[in-house]
Amino acid sequence: MKELRFHGQAIVTGRGSVECLKNLPIGRAFIVTGGSSVVKNGMLAKIEGLLAAKGCQTLVYSGVPKNPPVETVVEGIARMREFAPDTVIGIGGGSAIDASKVMSVFYEHPGLDVAAAFRQAIPQKREKIKLIAIPGTSGTASEVTCFAVLTYRGEDLKVGGKSPAFVPDYAILDADMTLSMPKNVAAETGMDAMAHAVECYTNPALDDFTDAMAAGAIEGLFRHLPASVTTGEPGAREKVHNYQCLAGCAFANVGTGLDHGIAHAFGGKYDLGHGLVIAVALPYVLEFNSRDASVREKLARLAKRVDRGDFVAAIRELNTLLGIPASFKAWASAKPTSPPTSPSLSKTRSKARPESIPSPYRRTTCRLFCAPSTKAGAFNNKTQY
């Protein structure tokens, strides 16, 4: 027996779909977002305007960095307690949405220590806070999954959590949010979505429903991701935005695999962009996994679906087209990133404080913490993130 859950209350799609906020019962909204992109493209102002027009009070918690640290979430929860929202809205990339998920759950359970979360059982329900996710990138599918990932910078530790409480109630897929994405971000997040679908499809836990969803997402991404990256054509951006969500609906019920394990370890250690590590490692992981007969058979099926002779070669060709390095060695020009900044609040957006960078000499680990109903051993074996 297997219970499937593909999303929360609803997925709202189509350009301009953020307008649906006008029809949702929101009184006080705590908005969690990442960098400046949602400010520059005007989407944050548009969303705040829609909420203000219906008499909703808002507070913006901005500057959530990639690989969001526990400290960011702890600070956000403290601001939530001061503001007392009835709704949390995560806007932007997967990091901001993941942070909003964890904030919304732990806000309702003040007795739980976020810093010790990987040793605790995460609550399975939210009873007070409504959670809305509005992705601004096309890859993580955090808007429909029961996963959230945080980084423990002092320990070089990236922690993946799983709970039904993390599934947003509404996922709003407004492709207008993606039109300002730089080409490299569109490429990296798009290949993250591809990896979600491919690792789901080759997972032994695949079922009839997720088979169709994952294969459809792979085919759609192969068809539309090149144009989404190279030209930024709005129609292609919208297709990729939808297909990445479809991939998320699939892998949330099956799991991913080694590629994501590698990316979380590297990301936790060196604060690297998740999608780029995923894209570089994916063909090597598929080659490694193809030692298994069932994986070889599935990759052969995928090759036919995307009209290629060899699926791993097709992934390499796609990476080349998108400007993804062929290997970590080829990525030799990459430099350590500067320290991430601490989020700032609302209109004032106070100057951020630098946080510590992980020591390159510490061992990197990736762990999981699960809801009480989840068997941790089985979850680890599936390598879900």
Secondary structure, 3 states (H helix, E strand, C coil): CCCCCCCCCEEEECCCHHHHHHHCCCCEEEEEECCCHHHHCCHHHHHHHHHHHCCCEEEEEECCCCCCEHHHHHHHHHHHHHHCCCEEEEEECHHHHHHHHHHHHHHCCCCCCHHHHHHCCCCCCCCCCEEEEEECCCCCCCCCCCEEEEEEHHHCEEEEEECHHHCCCEEEECHHHHCCCCHHHHHHHHHHHHHHHHHHHCCCCCCHHHHHHHHHHHHHHHHHHHHHHHCCCHHHHHHHHHHHHHHHHHHCCCCCCHHHHHHHHHHHHHCCCHHHHHHHHHHHHHHHHCCCHHHHHHHHHHHHHCCCCCHHHHHHHHHHHHCCCCCCCCCCCCCCCCCCECCEECCCCCCCCECCCCCCCCCCEEEEEECCCCCHHHHHHHCCC
